[in-house]
Amino acid sequence: MHTITNAAELKNAIQQLKQKQAAEWPLLKEEFLNTYESLKLINIIKSTFKEAVTVPDLKTNVIKATVGLTTGIIVKKLMIGNTINPLKKLLGIILELAVAGKVSNNMDGIRSLGNMIGKKIFTKQNDSAKT
């Protein structure tokens, strides 16, 4: 912007700024309303849900986590049982989390091992049924 040296230039600059403000005001108002709508709690929940649904491996991840946690709980119950000892409870929680993490991270290997064992069991049963 150049330096204003007289009153006419000042009036002209003020007029241009007023026109610019008048042109940008509706855009600013519309952007404010869009931002306000996007920050409403229900809209935040909707957008979060939409993002979660579009995650490609959501179903697989949920299944892995569920199987991992279930396995962790079962192992904790089998190894520690019901106890009132705080040290055993802490050990049980650590064991549960460790097993859950390992199972959920290695689900594909566990599934293939289970399929292999299942095939061997059913193959042996079919062989013995044939004889």
C-alpha positions in Angstrom: 0.0 0.0 0.0 1.3 3.4 -0.8 1.6 6.4 1.5 -1.5 8.6 1.8 -0.6 12.3 1.4 -3.9 14.1 1.2 -7.5 14.0 2.4 -8.8 12.8 -1.0 -6.5 9.7 -1.0 -7.5 9.1 2.7 -11.2 9.2 1.8 -10.6 6.9 -1.2 -8.6 4.4 0.9 -11.4 4.4 3.5 -14.0 3.8 0.8 -12.0 0.9 -0.6 -11.7 -0.6 2.9 -15.4 -0.2 3.5 -16.2 -2.0 0.2 -13.8 -4.8 1.1 -15.4 -5.1 4.5 -18.8 -5.2 3.0 -17.7 -7.9 0.6 -16.0 -10.1 3.2 -18.6 -9.7 6.0 -21.0 -12.3 4.6 -18.2 -14.8 4.1 -16.9 -14.3 7.6 -20.5 -14.7 9.0 -21.0 -17.9 7.0 -17.6 -19.3 8.2 -18.5 -18.4 11.8 -21.9 -20.3 11.5 -20.2 -23.3 9.9 -17.6 -23.4 12.7 -20.3 -23.0 15.3 -22.3 -25.9 13.8 -19.3 -28.1 13.7 -18.5 -27.5 17.3 -21.9 -28.6 18.6 -21.6 -31.8 20.6 -24.0 -33.8 18.5 -22.1 -32.9 15.3 -18.8 -33.8 16.9 -20.2 -37.2 17.9 -21.6 -37.7 14.4 -18.3 -36.8 12.7 -16.3 -39.0 15.0 -18.7 -41.9 14.4 -18.5 -41.4 10.6 -14.7 -41.4 10.8 -14.7 -44.6 13.0 -17.0 -46.4 10.5 -14.8 -45.5 7.6 -11.7 -47.1 9.2 -11.1 -50.1 6.9 -10.1 -52.7 9.5 -12.4 -51.6 12.3 -14.3 -54.9 12.5 -11.1 -56.9 12.5 -9.5 -54.6 15.1 -12.6 -54.9 17.4 -12.6 -58.7 17.1 -8.9 -58.9 17.8 -9.2 -56.7 20.9 -12.3 -58.6 22.1 -10.6 -62.0 21.7 -7.4 -60.6 23.4 -9.2 -59.2 26.4 -11.3 -62.3 26.8 -8.3 -64.6 26.7 -6.5 -62.3 29.1 -9.4 -62.5 31.6 -9.7 -66.3 31.3 -5.9 -66.7 31.8 -6.1 -64.4 34.8 -8.9 -66.4 36.4 -7.2 -69.7 35.7 -3.8 -68.6 37.0 -4.7 -66.3 39.9 -8.4 -67.1 40.7 -10.3 -65.0 43.2 -8.0 -63.6 45.8 -7.9 -60.7 48.2 -4.1 -60.5 48.2 -3.3 -57.1 46.5 0.1 -58.4 45.2 -1.7 -61.4 43.5 -4.3 -59.0 42.1 -1.6 -56.8 40.7 0.1 -59.8 39.2 -3.2 -60.9 37.7 -3.8 -57.6 36.1 -0.3 -57.5 34.6 -0.7 -61.1 33.4 -4.2 -60.3 31.9 -2.8 -57.2 30.0 0.2 -59.1 28.8 -1.8 -62.0 27.5 -4.4 -59.7 25.9 -1.7 -57.8 24.1 0.1 -60.8 22.8 -3.1 -62.5 21.7 -4.5 -59.4 19.9 -1.1 -58.7 18.2 -0.6 -62.3 17.1 -4.2 -63.2 16.1 -3.3 -64.3 12.6 -0.7 -66.8 13.8 -3.1 -68.1 16.5 -5.9 -68.5 14.0 -3.7 -70.4 11.6 -2.4 -72.6 14.4 -6.0 -73.3 15.5 -7.0 -74.1 11.9 -4.1 -76.5 11.6 -4.9 -78.3 14.9 -8.6 -78.4 13.9 -7.7 -80.0 10.6 -5.5 -82.6 12.2 -8.2 -83.5 14.8 -11.0 -83.7 12.2 -8.7 -85.6 9.8 -7.9 -88.2 12.5 -11.6 -88.5 13.4 -12.5 -89.0 9.7 -9.8 -91.6 9.3 -10.9 -93.5 12.4 -14.5 -93.3 11.3 -13.6 -94.8 7.9 -12.0 -97.9 9.4 
